[in-house]
């Protein structure tokens, strides 16, 4: 475990209370409020590391109690765990990544009880065509699910299933577990049915507004913090073109994949934009998804990722999943991976924060 300033740990709740920033939801639970406030402060001190589906599976294994590819390499869990709700809207027992939703609930609770943070994405099916989230055959999907649209009732059913899942996220004492919810992401691209060329900015904003208010006002859900997450972004104007409003958003971020000579420069450009927006709006900033060819370039962790992000105030960077049977597609190292040694350097750097670093901080309790 790396050394974290004891003074900061001891003073964190008091400082957060004095600063008194508040989430976008006026009725946010006290746990959500504290998580929001403390993450704003924490990003001034270090960068948390996150991994998608970290506790669910990894290279050659699935559903092993206490297992984590990241932990196998560095002896510690990620500070942030990402989860996916795609196919929940269909009433399926498991997600599009073949992870059972009951298991996801358990791992969200485990992560919270360990002191970690949970973030949830949702690659929901196309409600107009019945295709996947990647079905971009129609430009009428978003319009069809807005109030008055022919698929609005179906979309409300989708939201009802999400609401039931979110309301089930409780501790043994009945406390709602605060999580970051990150729907309709990477909308600056056009590979999802809610993407840039598939709907107007006004329609995209209306989708956000209806969805958040339905969950808040109709379903009485107040333990969610909402993350606005674009794809790669060339400038600040494009980043905010479809921003739904400060009253709906708590975290601003972006997803960034790839490799090559231009990756670090594009990453730096995007981080500059997002951290500037975050400071102007008083929001948390994050790299909500990232990934590179770590097997071919083991230095990606240190030279590319860490040194690019080091100067900035970011709460976390999350890399995508390690498919159990496709180790060549892993975005985090596993035991014996070519990038393991560099990842340990990444772990040991004072800038990065893993679970052991934040366990004493009680970010949301």
NULUMPA-470668 format. One record per residue (C-alpha): residue in three letters; x, z, y. Coordinates in Angstrom, 2 decimals. Example, Ala and Ser with C-alpha at 12.3 -4.5 7.8 and 13.67 -1.06 7.14 Angstrom:
<recs>
+-----+---------+---------+---------+
: res :       X :       Z :       Y :
+-----+---------+---------+---------+
: ala :   12.30 :    7.80 :   -4.50 :
: ser :   13.67 :    7.14 :   -1.06 :
+-----+---------+---------+---------+
</recs>
This chain:
<recs>
+-----+---------+---------+---------+
: res :       X :       Z :       Y :
+-----+---------+---------+---------+
: unk :    0.00 :    0.00 :    0.00 :
: unk :    1.36 :   -0.96 :    3.40 :
: unk :    1.56 :    1.59 :    6.18 :
: unk :   -1.34 :    1.50 :    8.62 :
: unk :   -1.22 :    3.52 :   11.82 :
: unk :   -2.63 :    6.96 :   11.03 :
: unk :   -3.64 :    7.41 :   14.64 :
: unk :   -5.74 :    4.27 :   14.43 :
: unk :   -7.42 :    5.43 :   11.21 :
: unk :   -8.27 :    8.84 :   12.62 :
: unk :   -9.51 :    7.58 :   15.96 :
: unk :  -11.41 :    4.51 :   14.70 :
: unk :  -14.96 :    5.98 :   14.61 :
: unk :  -14.58 :    7.69 :   17.99 :
: unk :  -13.15 :    4.60 :   19.66 :
: unk :  -15.87 :    2.43 :   18.18 :
: unk :  -18.51 :    4.79 :   19.54 :
: unk :  -16.91 :    4.79 :   22.99 :
: unk :  -16.68 :    0.99 :   23.08 :
: unk :  -20.31 :    0.75 :   21.83 :
: unk :  -20.55 :   -2.96 :   21.04 :
: unk :  -23.71 :   -3.66 :   19.06 :
: unk :  -24.69 :   -6.31 :   16.51 :
: unk :  -27.18 :   -9.05 :   17.34 :
: unk :  -30.01 :   -7.25 :   15.53 :
: unk :  -31.47 :   -4.55 :   17.82 :
: unk :  -32.67 :   -2.68 :   14.72 :
: unk :  -29.43 :   -2.93 :   12.75 :
: unk :  -28.83 :   -0.05 :   10.35 :
: unk :  -26.24 :    2.52 :   11.37 :
: unk :  -23.98 :    1.25 :    8.58 :
: unk :  -24.21 :   -2.32 :    9.89 :
: unk :  -23.53 :   -1.11 :   13.43 :
: unk :  -20.47 :    0.83 :   12.37 :
: unk :  -19.13 :   -2.06 :   10.30 :
: unk :  -19.56 :   -4.40 :   13.26 :
: unk :  -17.88 :   -2.06 :   15.72 :
: unk :  -14.97 :   -1.20 :   13.48 :
: unk :  -14.27 :   -4.79 :   12.47 :
: unk :  -14.01 :   -5.71 :   16.15 :
: unk :  -11.34 :   -3.06 :   16.47 :
: unk :   -9.65 :   -3.76 :   13.17 :
: unk :   -8.96 :   -7.39 :   14.02 :
: unk :   -6.67 :   -6.16 :   16.78 :
: unk :   -4.56 :   -4.37 :   14.15 :
: unk :   -4.35 :   -6.73 :   11.21 :
: unk :   -5.80 :   -9.55 :    9.13 :
: unk :   -7.88 :   -8.73 :    6.05 :
: unk :   -7.53 :  -10.96 :    2.99 :
: unk :  -10.62 :  -12.18 :    1.16 :
: unk :  -11.30 :  -14.08 :   -2.06 :
: unk :  -14.48 :  -15.74 :   -3.33 :
: unk :  -15.92 :  -14.36 :   -6.61 :
: unk :  -12.78 :  -12.25 :   -7.02 :
: unk :  -14.28 :   -9.67 :   -9.41 :
: unk :  -16.35 :  -12.14 :  -11.44 :
: unk :  -13.74 :  -14.38 :  -13.05 :
: unk :  -10.25 :  -15.85 :  -12.85 :
: unk :   -7.79 :  -17.85 :  -14.90 :
: unk :   -8.99 :  -17.66 :  -18.51 :
: unk :  -11.31 :  -14.68 :  -18.05 :
: unk :  -14.85 :  -13.85 :  -16.97 :
: unk :  -16.71 :  -10.57 :  -16.52 :
: unk :  -13.82 :   -8.23 :  -17.34 :
: unk :  -14.34 :   -4.77 :  -15.88 :
: unk :  -11.90 :   -4.05 :  -13.06 :
: unk :  -10.17 :   -7.43 :  -13.39 :
: unk :   -9.02 :   -9.54 :  -10.44 :
: unk :   -6.48 :  -12.37 :  -10.33 :
: unk :   -5.34 :  -11.08 :   -6.94 :
: unk :   -4.90 :   -7.56 :   -8.29 :
: unk :   -2.99 :   -8.92 :  -11.30 :
: unk :   -0.46 :  -10.43 :   -8.88 :
: unk :   -0.06 :   -7.81 :   -6.15 :
: unk :   -1.58 :   -4.63 :   -7.58 :
: unk :   -4.41 :   -4.52 :   -5.04 :
: unk :   -7.87 :   -5.96 :   -4.55 :
: unk :   -8.85 :   -8.17 :   -1.61 :
: unk :  -10.34 :   -6.33 :    1.34 :
: unk :  -13.15 :   -8.90 :    1.53 :
: unk :  -15.13 :  -10.31 :   -1.40 :
: unk :  -17.18 :  -13.48 :   -1.05 :
: unk :  -20.31 :  -14.23 :   -3.09 :
: unk :  -22.68 :  -17.18 :   -3.48 :
: unk :  -26.50 :  -17.27 :   -3.69 :
: unk :  -27.07 :  -20.95 :   -4.50 :
: unk :  -29.87 :  -21.33 :   -7.12 :
: unk :  -31.35 :  -17.94 :   -6.25 :
: unk :  -34.04 :  -19.89 :   -4.39 :
: unk :  -34.95 :  -21.59 :   -7.68 :
: unk :  -35.56 :  -18.30 :   -9.43 :
: unk :  -32.56 :  -18.83 :  -11.73 :
: unk :  -30.76 :  -15.89 :  -13.30 :
: unk :  -27.33 :  -17.14 :  -12.23 :
: unk :  -25.76 :  -18.95 :   -9.30 :
: unk :  -24.51 :  -22.51 :   -9.04 :
: unk :  -21.09 :  -21.01 :   -9.89 :
: unk :  -22.64 :  -19.65 :  -13.13 :
: unk :  -22.44 :  -16.02 :  -12.03 :
: unk :  -25.46 :  -13.87 :  -12.86 :
: unk :  -27.16 :  -12.49 :   -9.77 :
: unk :  -27.53 :   -9.04 :  -11.31 :
: unk :  -23.76 :   -9.00 :  -11.76 :
: unk :  -23.25 :  -10.08 :   -8.14 :
: unk :  -25.43 :   -7.16 :   -7.01 :
: unk :  -23.27 :   -4.80 :   -9.04 :
: unk :  -20.01 :   -6.17 :   -7.65 :
: unk :  -21.32 :   -6.00 :   -4.07 :
: unk :  -22.07 :   -2.34 :   -4.67 :
: unk :  -18.67 :   -1.79 :   -6.28 :
: unk :  -16.86 :   -3.46 :   -3.39 :
: unk :  -18.79 :   -1.38 :   -0.86 :
: unk :  -18.15 :    1.88 :   -2.72 :
: unk :  -14.44 :    1.05 :   -2.86 :
: unk :  -14.42 :    0.59 :    0.91 :
: unk :  -14.37 :   -3.22 :    0.96 :
: unk :  -16.48 :   -5.80 :    2.73 :
: unk :  -18.90 :   -8.36 :    1.28 :
: unk :  -19.78 :  -11.79 :    2.64 :
: unk :  -22.46 :  -14.07 :    1.18 :
: unk :  -22.82 :  -17.85 :    1.40 :
: unk :  -25.87 :  -19.89 :    0.32 :
: unk :  -25.60 :  -23.47 :   -0.95 :
: unk :  -29.36 :  -23.82 :   -1.27 :
: unk :  -30.98 :  -26.78 :   -2.95 :
: unk :  -32.47 :  -29.61 :   -0.90 :
: unk :  -36.12 :  -28.53 :   -0.48 :
: unk :  -37.32 :  -32.03 :    0.37 :
: unk :  -35.74 :  -34.04 :   -2.45 :
: unk :  -35.03 :  -31.36 :   -5.03 :
: unk :  -31.36 :  -32.36 :   -5.05 :
: unk :  -28.32 :  -30.19 :   -4.54 :
: unk :  -27.03 :  -28.87 :   -1.23 :
: unk :  -24.85 :  -31.98 :   -1.16 :
: unk :  -27.85 :  -34.35 :   -1.36 :
: unk :  -27.72 :  -36.12 :    2.02 :
: unk :  -30.08 :  -38.94 :    1.12 :
: unk :  -32.58 :  -38.00 :    3.83 :
: unk :  -32.31 :  -37.04 :    7.48 :
: unk :  -35.72 :  -35.37 :    7.40 :
: unk :  -34.88 :  -32.27 :    5.38 :
: unk :  -34.42 :  -29.79 :    8.22 :
: unk :  -37.46 :  -31.14 :   10.06 :
: unk :  -39.51 :  -30.82 :    6.86 :
: unk :  -38.85 :  -27.08 :    6.48 :
: unk :  -39.37 :  -26.01 :   10.08 :
: unk :  -42.79 :  -24.55 :   10.98 :
: unk :  -45.38 :  -27.32 :   10.67 :
: unk :  -43.23 :  -29.37 :    8.30 :
: unk :  -44.45 :  -30.44 :    4.84 :
: unk :  -41.86 :  -28.27 :    3.04 :
: unk :  -42.09 :  -25.24 :    5.29 :
: unk :  -44.04 :  -23.19 :    2.76 :
: unk :  -41.48 :  -23.99 :    0.06 :
: unk :  -38.63 :  -22.93 :    2.34 :
: unk :  -40.43 :  -19.64 :    3.06 :
: unk :  -40.53 :  -19.09 :   -0.70 :
: unk :  -36.77 :  -19.67 :   -0.75 :
: unk :  -36.32 :  -17.07 :    1.99 :
: unk :  -38.55 :  -14.62 :    0.13 :
: unk :  -36.19 :  -14.74 :   -2.84 :
: unk :  -33.18 :  -14.22 :   -0.57 :
: unk :  -34.99 :  -11.31 :    1.09 :
: unk :  -35.73 :   -9.66 :   -2.26 :
: unk :  -32.04 :   -9.96 :   -3.20 :
: unk :  -30.84 :   -8.52 :    0.11 :
: unk :  -33.30 :   -5.63 :   -0.10 :
: unk :  -31.96 :   -4.77 :   -3.55 :
: unk :  -28.46 :   -4.14 :   -2.17 :
: unk :  -28.50 :   -0.34 :   -2.08 :
: unk :  -26.28 :    2.55 :   -3.00 :
: unk :  -27.44 :    5.15 :   -5.52 :
: unk :  -28.67 :    7.19 :   -2.55 :
: unk :  -30.82 :    4.32 :   -1.31 :
: unk :  -28.62 :    3.28 :    1.61 :
: unk :  -28.70 :   -0.43 :    2.35 :
: unk :  -25.28 :   -2.01 :    1.93 :
: unk :  -24.26 :   -4.01 :    5.03 :
: unk :  -23.13 :   -7.56 :    4.26 :
: unk :  -22.24 :  -10.68 :    6.20 :
: unk :  -24.69 :  -13.52 :    5.53 :
: unk :  -23.27 :  -17.00 :    6.15 :
: unk :  -25.94 :  -19.69 :    5.64 :
: unk :  -25.92 :  -23.35 :    6.80 :
: unk :  -22.12 :  -23.45 :    7.01 :
: unk :  -19.79 :  -26.40 :    7.63 :
: unk :  -22.54 :  -28.09 :    9.63 :
: unk :  -20.03 :  -29.96 :   11.81 :
: unk :  -19.51 :  -32.16 :    8.76 :
: unk :  -22.23 :  -34.20 :    7.05 :
: unk :  -21.79 :  -33.34 :    3.37 :
: unk :  -24.69 :  -30.84 :    3.29 :
: unk :  -28.31 :  -31.69 :    4.07 :
: unk :  -28.15 :  -29.47 :    7.19 :
: unk :  -25.02 :  -31.25 :    8.47 :
: unk :  -24.28 :  -32.95 :   11.77 :
: unk :  -25.62 :  -36.42 :   10.96 :
: unk :  -28.64 :  -35.11 :    9.07 :
: unk :  -30.42 :  -33.22 :   11.87 :
: unk :  -30.36 :  -32.80 :   15.64 :
: unk :  -28.71 :  -29.81 :   17.36 :
: unk :  -32.17 :  -28.56 :   18.33 :
: unk :  -33.40 :  -28.74 :   14.74 :
: unk :  -30.34 :  -26.93 :   13.43 :
: unk :  -30.75 :  -24.14 :   15.98 :
: unk :  -34.46 :  -23.88 :   15.18 :
: unk :  -33.63 :  -23.52 :   11.48 :
: unk :  -31.32 :  -20.62 :   12.24 :
: unk :  -33.79 :  -18.99 :   14.59 :
: unk :  -36.70 :  -19.17 :   12.18 :
: unk :  -34.62 :  -17.97 :    9.23 :
: unk :  -33.08 :  -14.97 :   10.95 :
: unk :  -36.30 :  -13.83 :   12.56 :
: unk :  -38.19 :  -14.24 :    9.29 :
: unk :  -35.70 :  -11.99 :    7.51 :
: unk :  -35.60 :   -9.48 :   10.37 :
: unk :  -39.19 :   -9.37 :   11.56 :
: unk :  -41.27 :  -10.35 :    8.55 :
: unk :  -39.10 :   -8.92 :    5.79 :
: unk :  -37.74 :   -5.98 :    7.82 :
: unk :  -34.14 :   -6.60 :    6.81 :
: unk :  -31.65 :   -5.00 :    9.19 :
: unk :  -28.46 :   -4.50 :    7.16 :
: unk :  -27.29 :   -8.11 :    7.53 :
: unk :  -24.63 :   -9.31 :    9.93 :
: unk :  -24.85 :  -13.07 :   10.51 :
: unk :  -21.86 :  -15.42 :   10.39 :
: unk :  -21.76 :  -18.81 :   12.15 :
: unk :  -19.28 :  -20.97 :   10.29 :
: unk :  -18.37 :  -24.58 :   11.05 :
: unk :  -16.10 :  -27.02 :    9.27 :
: unk :  -12.85 :  -28.23 :   10.82 :
: unk :  -13.28 :  -28.48 :   14.60 :
: unk :  -11.38 :  -30.60 :   17.13 :
: unk :  -12.66 :  -28.92 :   20.30 :
: unk :  -14.73 :  -26.06 :   21.69 :
: unk :  -17.59 :  -28.30 :   22.80 :
: unk :  -18.27 :  -29.45 :   19.25 :
: unk :  -17.90 :  -25.90 :   17.97 :
: unk :  -20.71 :  -24.59 :   20.18 :
: unk :  -22.93 :  -27.68 :   20.12 :
: unk :  -25.18 :  -26.17 :   17.43 :
: unk :  -24.51 :  -22.50 :   18.07 :
: unk :  -27.95 :  -20.86 :   17.69 :
: unk :  -27.47 :  -18.00 :   20.16 :
: unk :  -25.74 :  -14.68 :   20.70 :
: unk :  -28.92 :  -12.86 :   19.68 :
: unk :  -28.57 :  -14.24 :   16.14 :
: unk :  -24.82 :  -14.23 :   15.47 :
: unk :  -22.30 :  -11.45 :   14.82 :
: unk :  -19.28 :  -13.34 :   13.53 :
: unk :  -17.87 :  -16.72 :   14.50 :
: unk :  -15.66 :  -18.56 :   12.06 :
: unk :  -14.80 :  -21.86 :   10.44 :
: unk :  -13.77 :  -23.32 :    7.08 :
: unk :  -10.47 :  -25.15 :    6.75 :
: unk :   -9.04 :  -26.87 :    3.68 :
: unk :   -6.23 :  -29.28 :    2.98 :
: unk :   -2.48 :  -29.65 :    3.01 :
: unk :    0.15 :  -31.82 :    4.56 :
: unk :    2.03 :  -31.90 :    7.82 :
: unk :   -1.12 :  -31.70 :    9.93 :
: unk :   -2.74 :  -28.70 :    8.24 :
: unk :   -1.03 :  -25.91 :   10.17 :
: unk :   -1.54 :  -27.65 :   13.51 :
: unk :   -5.25 :  -28.23 :   12.82 :
: unk :   -5.61 :  -24.63 :   11.64 :
: unk :   -3.96 :  -23.33 :   14.80 :
: unk :   -6.22 :  -25.47 :   16.97 :
: unk :   -9.36 :  -24.22 :   15.22 :
: unk :   -8.25 :  -20.58 :   15.35 :
: unk :   -7.51 :  -20.91 :   19.06 :
: unk :  -11.03 :  -22.20 :   19.65 :
: unk :  -12.75 :  -19.58 :   17.52 :
: unk :  -10.84 :  -16.58 :   18.84 :
: unk :  -11.49 :  -17.74 :   22.41 :
: unk :  -15.23 :  -18.02 :   21.69 :
: unk :  -15.18 :  -14.63 :   19.95 :
: unk :  -13.60 :  -12.88 :   22.93 :
: unk :  -15.96 :  -14.54 :   25.40 :
: unk :  -19.02 :  -13.55 :   23.38 :
: unk :  -17.85 :  -10.21 :   22.01 :
: unk :  -18.10 :  -11.40 :   18.40 :
: unk :  -15.98 :  -10.88 :   15.30 :
: unk :  -13.67 :  -13.80 :   14.48 :
: unk :  -12.67 :  -15.02 :   11.00 :
: unk :  -11.41 :  -17.90 :    8.92 :
: unk :  -14.46 :  -17.85 :    6.68 :
: unk :  -13.02 :  -20.23 :    4.07 :
: unk :   -9.52 :  -21.61 :    3.60 :
: unk :   -7.44 :  -23.24 :    0.92 :
: unk :   -4.38 :  -25.33 :    0.29 :
: unk :   -2.38 :  -26.81 :   -2.57 :
: unk :   -0.66 :  -23.55 :   -3.39 :
: unk :    0.74 :  -24.77 :   -6.72 :
: unk :    2.57 :  -27.67 :   -5.08 :
: unk :    3.51 :  -25.66 :   -2.00 :
: unk :    4.09 :  -21.98 :   -2.89 :
: unk :    5.23 :  -21.32 :    0.70 :
: unk :    1.67 :  -22.02 :    1.84 :
: unk :    0.91 :  -18.27 :    1.92 :
: unk :    3.79 :  -17.35 :    4.21 :
: unk :    4.98 :  -20.37 :    6.16 :
: unk :    1.67 :  -22.18 :    6.56 :
: unk :   -1.12 :  -19.60 :    6.51 :
: unk :    0.37 :  -16.32 :    7.67 :
: unk :    2.68 :  -17.63 :   10.36 :
: unk :   -0.08 :  -19.79 :   11.81 :
: unk :   -2.56 :  -16.90 :   11.94 :
: unk :   -0.14 :  -14.13 :   12.92 :
: unk :   -0.49 :  -14.40 :   16.73 :
: unk :   -4.30 :  -14.27 :   16.66 :
: unk :   -6.90 :  -11.50 :   16.52 :
: unk :   -8.86 :  -12.33 :   13.38 :
: unk :  -10.79 :   -9.99 :   11.13 :
: unk :  -10.16 :  -11.85 :    7.88 :
: unk :   -9.21 :  -15.03 :    6.09 :
: unk :  -11.02 :  -15.80 :    2.83 :
: unk :   -9.75 :  -18.28 :    0.25 :
: unk :  -12.09 :  -19.93 :   -2.24 :
: unk :  -12.54 :  -19.13 :   -5.91 :
: unk :  -10.39 :  -19.33 :   -9.06 :
: unk :  -12.51 :  -21.20 :  -11.65 :
: unk :  -12.07 :  -19.56 :  -15.07 :
: unk :  -11.43 :  -22.76 :  -17.01 :
: unk :   -9.85 :  -24.83 :  -14.23 :
: unk :   -6.69 :  -23.02 :  -13.11 :
: unk :   -5.51 :  -26.19 :  -11.38 :
: unk :   -8.33 :  -25.62 :   -8.88 :
: unk :   -7.40 :  -22.01 :   -8.08 :
: unk :   -7.23 :  -21.10 :   -4.40 :
: unk :   -5.65 :  -17.67 :   -4.98 :
: unk :   -2.69 :  -16.96 :   -7.25 :
: unk :   -3.01 :  -15.58 :  -10.74 :
: unk :   -0.36 :  -13.92 :  -12.90 :
: unk :    2.39 :  -16.48 :  -13.50 :
: unk :    1.20 :  -18.86 :  -10.77 :
: unk :    4.00 :  -20.73 :   -8.93 :
: unk :    2.98 :  -19.13 :   -5.63 :
: unk :    2.84 :  -15.53 :   -6.89 :
: unk :    6.17 :  -14.45 :   -5.39 :
: unk :    5.26 :  -15.80 :   -1.96 :
: unk :    1.83 :  -14.19 :   -2.23 :
: unk :    3.46 :  -10.81 :   -2.81 :
: unk :    5.44 :  -11.40 :    0.39 :
: unk :    2.14 :  -12.24 :    2.08 :
: unk :    0.67 :   -9.01 :    0.69 :
: unk :    3.60 :   -6.87 :    1.84 :
: unk :    3.61 :   -8.22 :    5.39 :
: unk :    2.37 :   -5.62 :    7.92 :
: unk :   -0.08 :   -8.17 :    9.35 :
: unk :   -2.15 :   -8.51 :    6.17 :
: unk :   -4.65 :   -5.92 :    5.01 :
: unk :   -5.93 :   -5.50 :    1.45 :
: unk :   -8.33 :   -2.98 :   -0.07 :
: unk :   -5.86 :   -0.08 :   -0.20 :
: unk :   -5.09 :   -0.60 :    3.47 :
: unk :   -8.68 :   -0.22 :    4.57 :
: unk :  -10.07 :    2.29 :    2.09 :
: unk :   -9.40 :    5.23 :    4.40 :
: unk :  -11.02 :    3.52 :    7.37 :
: unk :  -14.63 :    3.94 :    6.19 :
: unk :  -15.58 :    0.74 :    7.99 :
: unk :  -19.32 :    1.10 :    7.48 :
: unk :  -19.83 :    4.74 :    6.58 :
+-----+---------+---------+---------+
</recs>
